[in-house]
Amino acid sequence: MSSEKKSKDLKDKYEKKQKAVEYYKENGVPQKMEAVLNLMFHEDPSDVYGYLANYFGQFSKSATFTKARARLALDGKGQPAVQTDLYGMCRNREQVLCTSVNSNQNPGVLENAKIEEKEADDQERLKCLNACIELINNDMSNRLQGVELCDQGKVDKVISDLVSDLMAEELAKQPEEEAEKGTEGDGLNPKEDPRSDSAKKPKSAKSKGKSQAVFVVPDEPKEKLHPGSSAVSALSRSACTAAAVARDLPVYQHVSELRSGEISKSFKLPLPMVTIIQSGKSALGKLNCVKEFMIVPKPGVHMHTALQQIGNVYNNVVKNLYSKGGITAKNVNDIGALCPQFDRPEQGLDLLQEGINGAGLTPGEDIFIAINCAAHEIFDYEKGKYELFAGQQKIADDVVDFWVELLSRYPSVIALIDPFRKQEQEHWMRLCDQISDRCYIVGSNVYHRPGLLKDETLTEQFKTSGIAFKLEQMNTVSDIIECCKKMEEDDNQIVISASHGESTDNILVELAVGVNARFLKVGGPCRGERVSKLNYLLQIEDILEQAGKLAFHEDYVFPHIAPPPLSEPEEHTEEGLDKSEKK
């Protein structure tokens, strides 16, 4: 080898060496290497390379979105759903960071569709799911490439804006007159909702022996959603979970940081709202005004004790039903709740209280009752009345009296969900004035979705003491977090609610813990996808307790539910008798 070539080789090696020195120096490798070697020597870990991996992992770049892949799967009701794999670049390699199943509530179909409508419902659902999968695999996946997964706000804005733009484009293509009246069954303009303002004007109605005209405040026009709108919630929840996985954090800690800018030093577990009995308009019997009879454990009780109590109450109710109706009385529905035939709400409330007493507990002291009224499902727009019982309809004035009187006899009831439509604001507030000191009045269907609610101004003309959120359709993690803070400032208790086709994905539990929700509405205690959420609460409680980070909701935040002094009930009873005599 010539001297010239040797000299050139030496020069190349020197230049490479200098570049390497500069490269490592720019990235701080020598300093970090020296620091970790000193630390490791003193700590003497059993897994040397695992120690090094963990140490350098904290300096790695934030995980970025690379792609998403969606496909058809099954939800907890055996219906088609969307399963989403989210890929991210994490620690210098692409990997699947999250797989989730998102239930789909068809925006164009009512929850309790008639049997003859089921075929059309199934076709519409499949159409929406295919549109959702197409969006995730193409437009959304492309637009999110390179976005940092920990930037939840940006992820949610990109996907929400995309769906909103697509919806605007579709509406712009329609003739003006068609856009105003909507078309049936195309997914973009859902079928006409019998609860909409297109219902017939009501006839006159009688109340307390007097004939009076009833004016029905019409519902707002139903929001038109893109058929693939459930892709928004699917990717939002996946991105939230993926970011936490990439950071080696529990999802509830990541959500806590998204909510307040830092990870909370302590966490409170939500109180589970567990549906023991389901009734309502679509169930057997005449009872329409109660869709769900739920139980809620006492604040301050450990979750393992609370779940034992819930299980004991449920099993006692099952035994009582079995003794009266045989083996078929033990059957449960899609949400894991029992479905006996009731004609009056007292039957369900008495059955629950018997189950509570049979478990050695006291209703209203050791465990409480909550009721989901779902008033929007029982309103007759033609007559302007609520069909509380099959064949028995009442105007809003009478509905207020009905709930006030019923709850006076059942002080263990501490929550009513949707006792009226939002349009009955005067009656909603009248009910609140009379019972909100001892019972939460929770809004679910009476509010707009979080993406709209976050920008709305709350007024004194319509107030609630609680609000329920679902992570479905166009609802994103960011919007729910923002609305939780907004509604808490307005003295509302937060309820995170499971969807109808819930899967075994436990992000709802993580979300409820992370946003400091008061309640977690899970459904019944007798289906895997429902029970998994209750069991996951146990796991989180144990982890938090070991870490010294477990806190409890204060007892005094609950409405006052203790029975009043003996003198007061007698006075109320006399007043009630006077009123009934006057009638």
Residue pairs with C-beta under 8 A, 6 or more apart in sequence:
24 30
32 55
32 56
32 59
36 51
36 52
36 55
36 56
39 55
40 48
40 51
40 52
40 55
43 51
45 51
57 91
57 248
60 90
60 91
60 92
62 148
62 149
62 150
62 246
63 88
63 89
63 90
63 97
63 148
63 149
63 150
63 242
63 243
63 246
63 247
64 88
64 89
64 146
64 147
64 148
64 149
65 86
65 87
65 88
65 144
65 145
65 146
65 147
65 148
65 149
65 155
65 239
66 87
66 88
66 89
66 94
66 145
67 87
67 141
67 145
68 84
68 85
68 86
68 87
68 136
68 137
68 140
68 141
68 144
68 235
68 238
69 84
69 85
69 87
69 136
69 137
69 141
70 82
70 83
70 84
70 85
70 132
70 133
70 136
70 137
70 231
70 234
71 82
71 83
71 133
72 80
72 81
72 82
72 83
72 129
72 133
73 80
73 81
73 82
73 83
73 101
74 80
74 81
74 101
75 81
75 101
75 103
75 104
75 501
75 502
75 503
76 103
76 334
76 501
76 502
76 503
76 504
76 527
76 528
76 529
76 530
77 103
77 334
77 500
77 501
79 103
79 104
79 125
79 501
80 104
80 125
80 126
80 129
81 101
81 102
81 103
81 104
81 129
81 501
81 503
82 101
82 102
82 104
82 129
82 132
82 133
82 136
82 230
82 231
82 234
83 99
83 100
83 101
83 102
84 98
84 99
84 100
84 101
84 102
84 136
84 234
84 235
84 238
85 96
85 98
85 99
86 96
86 97
86 98
86 99
86 100
86 235
86 238
86 239
86 241
86 242
87 94
87 95
87 96
87 97
88 94
88 95
88 97
88 149
88 242
88 246
90 97
90 246
97 149
97 241
97 242
97 245
97 246
98 238
98 239
98 241
98 242
98 245
99 238
100 234
100 237
100 238
100 241
100 503
100 505
100 507
101 503
101 504
101 505
102 230
102 233
102 234
102 237
102 472
102 503
102 505
103 472
103 499
103 500
103 501
103 502
103 503
104 125
104 128
104 129
104 132
104 230
104 472
104 501
105 111
105 230
105 472
105 473
105 499
105 500
105 501
106 121
106 124
106 125
106 128
107 128
107 187
107 190
107 225
107 227
107 229
107 473
108 124
108 128
108 185
108 187
108 189
108 190
108 191
109 117
109 120
109 121
109 124
109 125
109 190
109 191
110 193
110 194
111 377
111 500
112 280
112 281
112 282
112 377
113 121
120 185
124 185
124 187
127 187
127 227
128 187
128 227
128 228
128 229
128 230
129 230
131 187
131 226
131 227
131 228
131 231
132 227
132 228
132 229
132 230
132 231
132 234
133 228
133 231
134 228
135 162
135 163
135 166
135 228
135 231
136 231
136 234
136 235
139 162
139 166
140 158
140 159
140 162
140 231
140 235
143 158
143 159
143 162
144 155
144 158
144 159
144 235
147 154
147 155
147 158
148 154
149 155
149 239
149 242
149 243
149 246
150 243
150 246
150 247
150 254
152 236
152 239
152 240
152 243
152 258
152 477
152 478
153 478
155 235
155 236
155 239
156 232
156 236
156 239
156 476
156 477
156 478
156 479
157 478
159 231
159 232
159 235
159 236
159 476
160 232
160 451
160 474
160 476
163 226
163 228
163 229
163 231
163 232
163 474
166 226
166 228
167 188
167 224
167 225
167 226
167 229
170 188
170 226
171 179
171 188
171 224
174 183
179 189
182 189
182 190
182 192
182 224
183 189
184 191
184 192
185 191
187 226
187 227
188 224
188 226
188 227
189 224
190 222
190 224
190 225
192 198
193 219
193 222
194 381
195 219
195 376
195 379
195 381
196 218
196 219
196 221
196 222
197 218
197 219
197 220
197 221
199 216
199 218
199 381
199 382
200 381
200 382
201 216
202 214
202 215
202 216
202 380
202 381
202 382
202 383
202 384
202 385
203 214
203 382
203 383
203 384
204 211
204 212
204 213
204 214
205 211
205 212
205 213
205 214
205 383
205 384
205 385
205 393
205 395
206 212
207 394
207 395
207 397
207 398
208 398
208 583
209 583
214 383
214 384
214 385
214 395
215 384
216 381
216 384
216 423
217 423
217 424
218 423
219 421
219 423
223 448
223 449
223 452
225 473
225 474
229 473
229 474
230 472
230 473
232 473
232 474
232 475
232 476
233 471
233 472
233 473
233 474
233 475
233 476
236 471
236 475
236 476
236 477
236 478
237 471
237 477
237 505
237 507
239 477
240 251
240 254
240 255
240 258
240 477
240 507
240 511
241 251
241 507
241 510
243 254
244 250
244 251
244 253
244 254
244 255
244 510
247 254
249 263
250 510
250 540
250 543
251 507
251 510
251 511
251 514
252 267
252 509
252 510
252 511
252 513
252 514
252 540
253 263
253 264
253 514
254 514
255 477
255 481
255 510
255 511
255 513
255 514
255 515
256 262
256 263
256 264
256 267
256 513
256 514
256 515
257 263
258 477
258 478
258 481
258 514
259 481
259 484
259 485
259 514
259 515
259 516
264 516
265 549
266 544
266 549
266 550
266 551
267 513
267 516
267 540
267 544
267 549
267 550
267 551
268 513
268 516
268 551
268 552
268 553
269 303
269 513
269 537
269 540
269 541
269 544
269 550
270 496
270 512
270 513
270 517
270 518
270 519
270 520
270 537
271 296
271 297
271 299
271 306
271 518
271 519
271 520
271 553
272 296
272 297
272 306
272 307
272 310
272 519
272 520
272 521
272 522
272 533
272 534
272 537
273 294
273 295
273 296
273 370
273 415
273 495
273 519
273 520
273 521
273 522
274 294
274 295
274 296
274 310
274 314
274 522
274 523
274 524
274 525
274 534
275 292
275 293
275 294
275 335
275 336
275 337
275 372
275 521
275 522
275 523
275 524
276 293
276 294
276 295
276 313
276 314
276 317
276 337
276 338
276 352
276 355
276 524
276 525
277 292
277 293
277 317
277 337
277 338
277 339
277 340
277 342
277 348
277 351
277 352
278 291
278 292
278 293
278 333
278 335
278 337
278 338
278 339
278 524
279 285
279 287
279 288
279 290
279 291
279 292
279 293
279 339
279 342
279 348
280 287
280 288
280 290
280 291
280 292
280 374
280 377
280 378
281 288
281 291
281 377
281 378
281 387
283 339
283 341
283 342
284 339
284 340
284 341
285 340
285 341
285 342
285 343
285 390
286 342
286 343
286 344
286 389
286 390
286 391
286 392
287 342
287 343
287 344
287 345
287 347
287 348
287 389
287 390
288 377
288 378
288 387
288 388
288 389
288 390
289 345
289 373
289 375
289 378
289 386
289 388
289 389
289 402
290 342
290 345
290 348
290 371
290 372
290 373
291 372
291 373
291 374
291 377
292 337
292 370
292 371
292 372
292 374
292 417
293 348
293 349
293 351
293 352
293 369
293 371
294 369
294 370
294 371
294 372
294 415
294 521
295 310
295 313
295 352
295 356
295 367
295 368
295 369
295 370
296 367
296 368
296 369
296 370
296 414
296 415
296 519
297 305
297 306
297 309
297 310
297 367
297 368
298 306
298 365
298 366
298 367
298 368
298 555
299 552
299 553
299 554
299 555
299 557
299 558
300 552
300 553
300 554
300 555
301 309
302 541
303 537
303 538
303 541
304 538
304 541
307 534
307 535
307 537
307 538
309 359
309 361
309 366
309 367
310 367
310 525
310 534
311 525
312 358
312 359
312 360
312 361
313 352
313 355
313 356
313 358
313 359
313 361
313 367
314 355
314 525
314 526
316 354
316 355
316 356
316 358
316 359
317 338
317 351
317 352
317 354
317 355
318 329
318 330
318 338
319 358
320 351
320 354
320 355
320 358
321 329
321 330
321 338
321 340
321 351
322 329
322 330
325 340
329 338
329 340
330 338
331 338
331 339
332 338
332 339
332 524
332 526
332 527
333 339
333 524
334 500
334 501
334 527
335 498
335 500
335 502
335 523
335 524
335 527
335 530
336 523
336 524
336 525
336 526
336 527
336 530
336 531
337 523
337 524
337 526
338 524
340 347
340 348
340 351
342 348
343 389
344 389
345 371
345 406
346 406
346 409
349 369
349 410
349 413
352 363
352 369
353 363
353 369
353 410
353 412
356 362
356 363
356 366
356 367
356 412
357 363
361 367
363 369
363 412
364 411
364 412
364 561
364 562
364 563
367 412
368 412
368 413
368 414
368 415
368 558
368 561
369 410
369 412
369 413
369 414
370 413
370 414
370 415
370 416
370 417
370 440
371 413
371 415
371 416
371 417
372 417
372 418
372 444
373 416
373 417
373 418
373 419
374 417
374 418
374 445
375 386
375 399
375 418
375 419
375 420
375 421
376 418
376 421
376 445
378 386
378 387
378 388
379 385
379 386
379 387
379 421
380 386
380 387
380 393
383 393
384 395
385 393
385 394
385 395
386 393
386 394
386 395
386 396
386 399
386 420
387 393
388 394
388 399
388 402
394 402
396 420
396 424
396 426
396 427
397 427
399 419
399 420
399 427
400 427
400 430
400 431
400 434
403 416
403 419
403 431
403 435
404 431
404 434
404 435
405 576
407 413
407 416
407 435
407 438
407 439
408 572
411 438
411 561
411 562
411 563
412 561
413 439
414 438
414 439
414 440
414 558
414 559
414 561
415 439
415 440
415 442
415 466
415 519
416 435
416 439
416 440
416 441
416 442
417 442
417 443
417 444
417 466
417 468
418 442
418 443
418 444
418 445
418 446
419 428
419 431
419 441
420 427
420 428
420 431
420 446
421 446
422 428
422 443
422 445
422 446
422 447
422 462
425 461
425 462
428 441
428 446
428 462
429 461
429 462
429 463
431 441
432 441
432 463
432 464
432 465
435 441
436 465
436 559
437 559
437 560
438 559
438 560
438 561
439 559
439 561
440 465
440 466
440 493
440 559
441 464
441 465
441 466
442 464
442 465
442 466
442 467
442 468
442 493
442 495
443 464
443 466
443 467
443 468
444 467
444 468
444 495
444 497
446 462
446 464
447 453
447 467
448 456
449 473
449 474
449 475
449 479
450 469
450 475
450 476
450 479
450 480
450 482
450 483
451 474
451 475
451 476
451 479
453 479
453 483
453 486
454 479
454 482
454 483
454 486
458 486
458 490
463 490
464 492
465 491
465 492
465 493
465 559
466 492
466 493
466 494
466 495
466 518
466 519
467 483
467 487
467 492
467 493
467 494
467 495
468 495
468 496
468 497
468 521
469 475
469 480
469 483
469 484
469 494
469 495
469 496
469 497
470 496
470 497
470 498
470 499
471 477
471 480
471 496
471 499
471 507
471 508
471 511
472 499
477 511
480 511
480 515
481 515
484 494
484 515
484 516
484 517
487 494
488 494
493 518
493 519
493 557
494 515
494 516
494 517
494 518
494 519
495 517
495 518
495 519
495 520
495 521
496 508
496 511
496 512
496 515
496 517
496 519
496 520
496 521
497 520
497 521
498 508
498 521
498 522
498 523
498 530
498 533
502 508
502 523
502 529
502 530
503 529
504 528
504 529
504 532
506 532
506 533
506 536
508 520
508 533
509 520
509 533
509 536
509 537
509 540
511 517
512 520
513 540
518 553
518 557
520 533
520 537
522 530
522 533
522 534
523 530
524 530
525 531
525 534
541 550
544 550
563 569
